[in-house]
Amino acid sequence: MNNRGLLLILLLVAGIAGGAMLLTRHGAADRAPEPTADAGPIGVGALGRVEPASRIRRLNQPGGFAVARLDRLLVQEGDRVEAGQLLAVFGDAAQKDAAIAQAEAAAAQSRAALARIRAAGRPEEVAAQRARIEALRAAEASARRDAERAEALVPSGAGGRAAAERARFTASRTTAERAEAEATLQRLLQPWPQDLAVAEAELAAAEAALLRARADAVLSRVVAPIAGTILKIYARPGDQVGSDGLLDLADLDRMDVVADVYETDLPRLRPGAPAEVVVPGEPHRYAATVREIGWLVRRTTQAGTDPVAAVDARTVEVRLTLADEAREALRRRTNMQVQVAIRP
């Protein structure tokens, strides 16, 4: 190879190397992807339902398995009731009220007996008992003197032994009567502890029976646990309350939305996050705020014809507080399905 060929080869190698360096410093950098802009946190969308903040209270017969027919229903659907208000009365209420009256009478009798024992005797009874004791003491002294005279006459033959024995018996009997009278006086002045204990136990038993009778009577009546509105009535007078219960009650002054959020979306939720609620058929969007995030992941089975839809989803209930403007609009739409968009 001559010098001319060698020079051409060196120039070709130098050109290839320079092009590679230029491509690496400029061309490759030009083809590198531009960094994407930060899109920020992503919100959460879910389906939900309208529900009172107090939850729906389904009231049933307090007696549980006791079978009793509904006697009186004192409310209608849509009525506003106060906490503690009587709503319904069952058929066995009259019988249980009579049991209360009987128990009250028994308790009053036991209370009076205990008071009599504690008070002991009345002043006139005490005075009469003291007089009786004095009379018995005099009779006892007289009987003893008669017995002594009769005993003294027996050896001389002036009196019979039978008469002396009768005199001794009379003296012993009067002594026993005097001792019994003195014991009665002590009971009149101060009750015996044994009698007092028995009377107190009888009173306690009577009062316990009264409490039980009153508790049984409560089971024959249904009262409102909260102030609210009667949403639905399931039984009427003359019916037996079934598995559906007696009625549904809720406080409609505060309305919530309960959203079923997928478990994978939970990391993007936080209490206090703002949200919007879309009600089907209404163009207006209602503001809401996340108040509670549930503690239980539920298995939600969805039926549908979409072969790629999630038919075995797992969700968590998230409760949102609606703004005041939505209260009047949604107070009669309990359990209505809505769409929820929770912003980050």
KAKAHU-V581981 format. One record per residue. N is the residue number from 0. SS is DSSP state (H for helix, E for strand, C for the rest). Layout:
# KAKAHU-V581981
N,SS
N,SS
This chain:
# KAKAHU-V581981
0,C
1,C
2,H
3,H
4,H
5,H
6,H
7,H
8,H
9,H
10,H
11,H
12,H
13,H
14,H
15,H
16,H
17,H
18,H
19,H
20,H
21,H
22,H
23,H
24,H
25,H
26,H
27,H
28,H
29,H
30,H
31,C
32,C
33,C
34,C
35,C
36,C
37,C
38,C
39,C
40,C
41,C
42,C
43,E
44,E
45,E
46,E
47,E
48,E
49,E
50,E
51,E
52,C
53,C
54,C
55,C
56,E
57,E
58,E
59,C
60,C
61,C
62,C
63,C
64,C
65,C
66,C
67,C
68,E
69,E
70,E
71,E
72,E
73,C
74,C
75,C
76,C
77,C
78,C
79,E
80,E
81,C
82,C
83,C
84,C
85,E
86,E
87,E
88,E
89,E
90,C
91,C
92,H
93,H
94,H
95,H
96,H
97,H
98,H
99,H
100,H
101,H
102,H
103,H
104,H
105,H
106,H
107,H
108,H
109,H
110,H
111,H
112,H
113,H
114,H
115,H
116,H
117,H
118,H
119,C
120,C
121,C
122,H
123,H
124,H
125,H
126,H
127,H
128,H
129,H
130,H
131,H
132,H
133,H
134,H
135,H
136,H
137,H
138,H
139,H
140,H
141,H
142,H
143,H
144,H
145,H
146,H
147,H
148,H
149,H
150,H
151,H
152,H
153,H
154,C
155,C
156,C
157,C
158,C
159,C
160,H
161,H
162,H
163,H
164,H
165,H
166,H
167,H
168,H
169,H
170,H
171,H
172,H
173,H
174,H
175,H
176,H
177,H
178,H
179,H
180,H
181,H
182,H
183,H
184,H
185,H
186,H
187,H
188,H
189,C
190,C
191,C
192,H
193,H
194,H
195,H
196,H
197,H
198,H
199,H
200,H
201,H
202,H
203,H
204,H
205,H
206,H
207,H
208,H
209,H
210,H
211,H
212,H
213,H
214,H
215,H
216,H
217,H
218,C
219,C
220,E
221,E
222,E
223,C
224,C
225,C
226,C
227,E
228,E
229,E
230,E
231,E
232,E
233,C
234,C
235,C
236,C
237,C
238,C
239,E
240,C
241,C
242,C
243,C
244,C
245,C
246,E
247,E
248,E
249,E
250,C
251,C
252,C
253,C
254,E
255,E
256,E
257,E
258,E
259,E
260,E
261,E
262,H
263,H
264,H
265,H
266,H
267,H
268,C
269,C
270,C
271,C
272,C
273,E
274,E
275,E
276,E
277,E
278,E
279,C
280,C
281,C
282,C
283,C
284,E
285,E
286,E
287,E
288,E
289,E
290,E
291,E
292,E
293,E
294,E
295,E
296,E
297,E
298,E
299,E
300,E
301,C
302,C
303,C
304,C
305,C
306,C
307,C
308,C
309,C
310,C
311,E
312,E
313,E
314,E
315,E
316,E
317,E
318,E
319,E
320,E
321,E
322,C
323,C
324,H
325,H
326,H
327,H
328,H
329,H
330,C
331,C
332,C
333,C
334,C
335,C
336,E
337,E
338,E
339,E
340,E
341,E
342,C
343,C
